[in-house]
Amino acid sequence: MNDTSFENCIKCTVCTTACPVSRVNPGYPGPKQAGPDGERLRLKDGALYDEALKYCINCKRCEVACPSDVKIGDIIQRARAKYDTT
């Protein structure tokens, strides 16, 4: 499945505000960075692994909050699965 919903991200950071991990872990840059922004970087360099991927708990609050309906949690989980198998 080739999900291009990350292209709809308007960089508003509402997802980061809704993220429970971002609230308690200053080391986590937030779902925008791990999801849509990270996906843009991963498309340029398939070997790139972002440590931020491991912090997502897949609660999908970011997706519920996203005004652009970007499937942030799905993007993060797909990227995580790709690196877990390599």
Phi, psi and omega in degrees: 000129180251093182273119179253018181297338180300335179292342179275355181298127180259008175060037182278342181066016175300325180298320180293323177296324181279345186283122179291332179288319179299327181292328187248350182235100181294345178281348180266118183287349177110165184295331178297316181291316181286329184268263185300313180295317179296323180296322177299318178291320180294330177293327179282326182222098184298340181272354182292127174241126180260121180302337180297337180302326186286346182277338183296131179261005176060038178280341177068016175298329177298320180292320179296321183282338187295120179287346181257005178059036175283134181274069188299312180299320178295320179298315181295315181295322178295317179294318179299316180298323179299318182278337176290335183265352180260000000 
